[in-house]
Structure formats: C-alpha cells, structure tokens
C-alpha cells in the first residue's frame, strides 16, 4: 500500500511540474524516436505524418515536454530485456531527462561508467532480468533527484564518500550492503537485500538519522536467515516517520526486543517467517508507534499483544490466521485507535457499537456472527460508503453488510459548548464517519471529525442551536447547547398504554429522559421511554395498564437531563391530556377541565364526574355491569371495569378477538382475519399499523378487509374496533415480501444459491444446513450411516461424530459429541394478559408421558401430558420426536423445506386450551443448554468457556438466532415466525426469556385460539467443530461444520437435526442415555 502511494506521488510530481508544448524540439524528437524504435515501442506510440511526440502524447503520463519543446521525461513499460539502453541514447537530449521503465528493460554494462556526463536527472528501473554489477559512490549519485534501481540479479554495493549533504526524494535499490547514510537526506528509502548481502553492514543503521521512511525487503535474498538488526535499538530518540520490513526470514530472538528508545511513526512487518515469534507472540516490548502493521504472516496468538497499552492510531493484522474474539481489540479502540484491518483471520464473536468509533475498518474473511451495527447501516444510502463497507466486510459472517436500514431510529445528536477550547461539539450516536456526505447544519459551519460516529466540532461558540439534516438516513434534528426546561403541550394515552408527550426541549437521548407518575393511592407509574425527539417523547406503561384503566390527574414528573417539568396526567385509554386554562372562575361543584379549558361536572353529592365524557354520573354502575362474571363496578367514578372478555359501558358486549391473519403486500389487497366477531358490528373499523383496511366481508368467524397501498413494510400491530370495544393484536401482521432474503446469504455463492421466492438456500454439492455452511464428510446419498463412535480421538482430519438420541423417560432430544451433551427441552406453557403479564404458568419439564402404543416406528417417539386447572379439564399438549434416516421434504403453512438425514424432527401441538380472557395469549418456552462430562474428554486442547449468544432479544424480530459455544463446538438455533392456529396459518413472534453462561430460554408467543395451535419455529441446530483431534494435530487442518437441523413441519414444533457430514450412529446404547437422565432432571 505504501509503495503504491509512493508511485502515485511520483507520477503526480512529474506531471504537475512540466508543461506541454505543441511542437517538440527537433533534436529531442529525434532522440526520443531512437529510444522508442530501439525498445520496439513504435506500435505503442504511433505518429502520423507531421506529428511529433509532445503534441500527440505530451498530455499523457509517458513524456513530459517543456514550454520550449524540450523533453523532460521518458516513461516506458513492459520493455523486453533484450533491448539494452546505453548512455548514448540520452546524450542527444538538450537537457537531462527523467528515465522511468516501470517493468522490464535493460541497460548496457557501461551505463553508469560516466555518471557526471549521463544526460539523466532521475533514474528508475526494476527488472528481474537485469544482470548488472557495480560499485556506486554517493558523490556520483548526487546528480539524481531520485534513484530507483532494483532486481534479483543486481549485484550493487554503495559507498559513502560524501563531504557535503545530498538528498533524494526516493532511493530504492538492490544492495549488497546497508550503506553508511551520513550526509544523505532521503524522504523514502527502500533497500532490497541481495543474495550477496553483508549482514555486518547492519551496523550502519546508526547513521540513518536523516531518513524519513525506511523499508528493508528480503524478497531477493532467497531465504537467507537474518538476525534482527539490533542496531535499531541503539538510535536513541531519532525518529523514523515509517519503518518497514518485508519478506524477511529473521532468526528467533533469544529474548524480547526492547524498543524503549525508539520513536517510530509507523512500524510494518509483512510476510515474516513464524520463527521470529516467541511462543507464538510478537517479540517486542516497549514499542512506541502510532501505526503498526503485521500482515501475511503467522501471528495466530495475540493473547499477550504488546500493543494494547499503546496509543495506536492505525493497526493492520491482515492474513495471520489469528484465533481470537473480536472484542479483544476494544481496549486499543479505547486508547484512540482510528483504523483497524483484521481481515482474513479466524476471528469470532459479534461487532459491538464500540467499533463505530473507527474511521476505517476491515473484517472480511472471518467467522463472525450477528449483524453490523446501525452506525454503519443508517448511512448505507451513501453508495460509496456502502460499497466500501461491503468490500471491507465480505466473507466476515455478518448478515447485513448490503442491507440498508430504511428505518433508522438510532441516530442521536446533541450539542454542547467547550469554552476552554472555544469549540462547539455535535456529539451522540451514529452521526457518521465524515462531515461531507453525512450531514449538513443550518446555520452552516465547518465541522471536523473528533471521534467517528460520536463527535464532531467546529471553532467558536457563537451559535447555540442548529438544525441538522442527515442526508442518507433522511432525518432532521434540532439541537441546542443551552437546554431549557421541558415544555409540555399535550399528552396522548393510547389504547395499549403508549404515551405521546408533545412539546419542546426534549432532545434525542432516551437514556437521560424519564417519565414517572404517582396516582392518588401513591402507586408509582413508570413509563419506559422508547423514543425521543426535540418535540416528542414516546414511552410505554408496562405494568398496571389495561382497557379499564382510569387514573385521574396522576402527579407526573418529566425529566430531561437535569431539568424537570411537573404535570397532571390522566391515564385513560385513547385519551388526550391538554393543559388549558379556563377563561373564568368555576362555580358550584364544577372545576376547570384543563383538557377543554371549560368548567365541567357541577355534580350533585351522589354523583361522580366522568372525565372522559365530562358528564356527571350516578351510581350504581350502568345495569350493575350486567353480571358479576361480566364486570365490577368502580364506586369512585361509577364506571364498570369489565372482565372475562366483556366490554362496553355496562360490560354487556362480548369481546371479539382474532386467531389468525392472512396478510398481503404493501401494494394493497385483501386481508383475511379469522376469529370470533359475533353478530353485531356497530362502528366497525380496522387499522393495520397506520393504514386503514376497509371492510369487505364480516360474519361471526371471518373478517375480510381491503388494505390500502402504502410504503409501510415489516411487522405491524392490528386494531379492530366494533360495538365500542377494541381488540389490538401486537405485532400480529407482517407485510408480504415477494423477494425474501436467505439466511446468511447462503454463506457464499460456492456454498449455495438463494431462492428469493421462499427465502431458502439450495445447497451445492456436499454443503449442508439451512445456510449451506456445513461441509459433508462424504457422500452418503442423503442417508444416515452407522459406524463406530471412537470419540474423535483418532489421527488425521477425522472429527468426532455427533450422535442424536431421544430420552423416552423425559421426552427430551439430546445431541452428544465427545464430552458435551446438547439438550432441547420444552419446559413451560404460560398464559399472558393483554399487557404481557403472566397470569398462569404450567411446568412441562419432567411430566411427559411416553405413549408406547403409538410408537410402532423405532425411530419415532410420541409424548403427551394434560394441562389441568380450574377451567382447563380437557387440554392436551403433545410432542413427537422422530429420527430422520433419509432426506425428506416437509411442508408447513404452504412452504416446502428439506429435513436432512440424521435430523430429529420434533412436533408440538396444543388442543382445547381455555383462556381466562379472550384478550389473553400463550407462550411456549423451550430451553437449550450444554453440559459436560469430563470423564469422556479426550484432551484439553480445545478447552473453551461456555458462551451463549443471541442476535436479537427484541420480540419484534421475525427471526432470532441463538448459539451455545463450548470446546470448539456450537449449538445453533433459529426460530421462524409461523404457526397454524385453528387450521389457519398466522404470524407469531419469538423472544429471549433469559440466558446465562450455559443456556438460553426462548419463548414462542402464540395467539389466542379456540381449538388448536400447531407451532413451527424451525428451530435448527448447527453443531460446528473446529478443533484439534489431538494436541499434536496440525493447526492448518481444514475446519468442518456438522449441522444439526431442528424443524417443525406440519405437526408443528421444532426439530433437531444432526447431519450427514460424518458417520453417525442411529442411537446410543440405553446405558449412555441413563447417564444423561440425572443431568436432564437438574435443568
């Protein structure tokens, strides 16, 4: 990279210091013509009659001509070495010229015999075909502005005979010695060590005090072993701007090299032999450098990396085979790192937001997981930036390197003054990596990057507020450096307990904003802030809110940073709080209603005021709330609080609900909803997200509406209102997308092809798994083979097989690999109310009953249990576990997919469950964990702490991934978003309930249903192994991945698939299952 930059600057320098003439000097034209003819380049530079080289090619890079028509430079490329140039070829030029032959070329043996009279001012030639011997004296080379002469067969020695100082812009040579550089001033010095190199000349390094950038390269030394030049350690405080070593074979140091006396702007090593390392680690201590490069070498171990305490700005560790967590580099980022390139290694883990502080970042060709942070994706509208990220991250394992974030909500700008430095700072989150192309401000200002993505500044503190427009995220913000007390205009309370607080002076940083109220009974009301702008705060009341909530004038404090505002907040579903004053004093029992600015409710002593209707109401409640099973009268306001799915003023109306939805695309079309709608439909309205859906057909069980075309995408909440009642299905609708992305882009084009109609990968050759990341150990024609389980302790590349099994005593699926047992357990069924609060819970673990009569197939086990309580007397939950011996195609909800041989397919169904309320839903919880039996451990070579990772704990996610990693093996799970409810397909969501150091519990959120629910989370499992079969095995052995797919087809549930990549037993012996049961019962 540095060499390319030097060549580029070399070109620019000579192009910009010469003018072009319309007519070349006759003598120079003839001289140039001779050189072109001699080197057989006439076809490359043809001339017509009357033309000359300067007029035709003067604007090109090849020939520089002065305004007087004299040639200043001759540049040729790909010159055949048989054509030798001699001094006489240049003697005819009027003035000395620059000669540059970029590849190939040759010169006569006497070319440098008379350097003082050689008509050249600069010389550049590099060729492996030159055979040349010469002793050069610096006093003779002083005439050259640049001297560039290197090749594998150049036998050159350089002698310093200077008494005065000379200088070179570039001095790039093949040399038999490191010359004494006293009185030699060089900007860029590159020394290629020849096969005749005298290592004792390293002692001259203490004279290299006028060298800005020094590079030493061993490409031509033919594997000669070198002592590391210890003379570098004895240069005191002399500074190299850049010091590099390339293609060097160093001897192993006897002790770490202490560079405490060195001050180096940049230090680079490339293509260095592994013997240079000490115990696999870098052999340096006390290195002082702003830039460090160690590339294309064998630095696999960086656990004791000596650079982490340095204040590096640039770090390149490309192509070293490094085995490490990516988070290892966070400390050096904390110390101010701006550029990090670690592509083509074996890094694992995820990319945290800490890496957003890097101005430049490269991660390609690693084994990472998860997604790229939004600090990058929010700005993918900048095509140049997006293409750069794609190039730098391709093959990293990240799933969204080409996916634009069309709904960026994570940009958070703030403004502050720093009077000490006389600067104004825009600071916050996801602000971009440069000023140009990312944001503009009004008033305009010259902003400078302070910390990429986090902080920008300008000089001066004269402007206290700015409007900021982020171009590629298409977002506008208003920020101020002098915050004021929050001003509240109004607060809207939605049907689901979401508050929209409108006003000014709020800002965008949700972490410093809080909304807390206290009702008349001193109960605290906490509203969790989810979004904030300068003019609006959005928060959600997570506990204690339902359709009957009726709280009047709760004392509420809204805090932004250190500033607060106090307001009275009435919390009633679908209610707008306003803060108006009455024009006159209220009389009698009436009072000023701040929501209307009028006096209301001059009520009698036996009446109460209904704030929503602004009317006086008398007790008891209307119609006594119909019956005790329908509702309860609130005597504080004579309002019915309805229960058991009833609603309306007197709880006389039965609450409608939806069990399944058949969606459409955002182009518009019919949406079909199934459920219970009864026979009255007064005031029917349907909203999906923010779009109206017009009624087409409705009866007691079916509702069809026509959805308007819109720009909305993704998952939306559905609201159906009738008879004065609302039903709200959170995240129950997903717009159809005709183009579907495949998991992990099918790993690569060599692994599989994406079917964009189904979102499924079609694997190529022996690749297997839902994302084609597995590598088959042999062709078994899609059948499960039997074989010996030797624990993987053998030699060669043989990996230990994974063995699927079914524990019939506990109804658990188990996958074993050496000392590790991975288990999938169905643990709990939970009923949730409208606000997601648990109202019932049924423990399932350890209660599965094995139905032996149904198990005629040896590869299939059926289990069931009854769900019993005061209202559930006939509910059954069942699961079926099947070992799949041959590849099979299954269909679920109209989608076909492949379950590979070696899989364990698990189906789960729930029938005749009785809900407390028609607004309630169910959640099925599953647990995945790993246990270790140290008695089965073959060796300690792969010891690794257990690590549990999830890509997204947001319940809005359509797909969640989980991983449990230990000892080089990974349990990998994927949950999809479909279920069959009352014989119809519908959308479901999944969420992470909890996770610890060895397990994760996932909840599948199921809708309300009448008769049955069949679930299909497509829970696939990948068991990946990349480890040594014995402690002496080669680290260069290829990595293998053993997929284990778990899918829930038509019977609905999840399946666990062990794959066809190695010889797998159908089952373990019963005695091995018995050894697992004690551990299973403890989970």
Beta strands, then each sheet from edge to edge (+ up, - down):
strand 1: 63-65
strand 2: 71-76
strand 3: 79-85
strand 4: 97-101
strand 5: 104-107
strand 6: 120-126
strand 7: 132-137
strand 8: 146-150
strand 9: 154-159
strand 10: 166-175
strand 11: 184-193
strand 12: 211-217
strand 13: 225-226
strand 14: 239-240
strand 15: 242-246
strand 16: 249-250
strand 17: 257-258
strand 18: 263-270
strand 19: 284-285
strand 20: 289-295
strand 21: 314-316
strand 22: 323-325
strand 23: 339-341
strand 24: 346-348
strand 25: 360-362
strand 26: 412-418
strand 27: 423-429
strand 28: 439-442
strand 29: 448-451
strand 30: 455-459
strand 31: 465-470
strand 32: 475-480
strand 33: 487-493
strand 34: 498-504
strand 35: 513-518
strand 36: 524-532
strand 37: 536-541
strand 38: 550-560
strand 39: 563-572
strand 40: 575-578
strand 41: 591-593
strand 42: 598-600
strand 43: 607-610
strand 44: 615-618
strand 45: 631-634
strand 46: 639-642
strand 47: 646-647
strand 48: 653-654
strand 49: 657-662
strand 50: 669-676
strand 51: 685-688
strand 52: 691-698
strand 53: 702-707
strand 54: 715-722
strand 55: 725-734
strand 56: 752-755
strand 57: 760-763
strand 58: 767-768
strand 59: 774-775
strand 60: 803-807
strand 61: 812-817
strand 62: 820-832
strand 63: 838-843
strand 64: 849-850
strand 65: 860-867
strand 66: 875-884
strand 67: 888-892
strand 68: 895-899
strand 69: 903-911
strand 70: 921-932
strand 71: 947-950
strand 72: 960-966
strand 73: 969-975
strand 74: 978-981
strand 75: 984-987
strand 76: 989-995
strand 77: 999-1006
strand 78: 1012-1016
strand 79: 1021-1025
strand 80: 1040-1044
strand 81: 1055-1057
sheet 1: 1+ 2- 4- 6- 8- 10- 11- 12- 15- 18- 14-
sheet 2: 1+ 2- 4- 6- 8- 10- 11- 12- 15- 18- 20- 21- 23- 25-
sheet 3: 3+ 5+
sheet 4: 7+ 9+
sheet 5: 13+ 16+
sheet 6: 17+ 19+
sheet 7: 22+ 24+
sheet 8: 26+ 27- 30+ 29-
sheet 9: 28+ 31- 32+
sheet 10: 39+ 38- 35+ 36- 37+ 34- 33+ 40-
sheet 11: 41+ 42-
sheet 12: 43+ 44-
sheet 13: 45+ 46-
sheet 14: 47+ 48-
sheet 15: 49+ 50- 53+ 52- 51+ 54- 55+
sheet 16: 56+ 57-
sheet 17: 58+ 59-
sheet 18: 60+ 61- 62+ 63-
sheet 19: 60+ 61- 62+ 70- 77+ 76-
sheet 20: 64+ 65- 66+ 69- 78+ 74- 75+
sheet 21: 64+ 65- 66+ 69- 81+
sheet 22: 67+ 68-
sheet 23: 71+ 72- 73+ 79- 80+
end
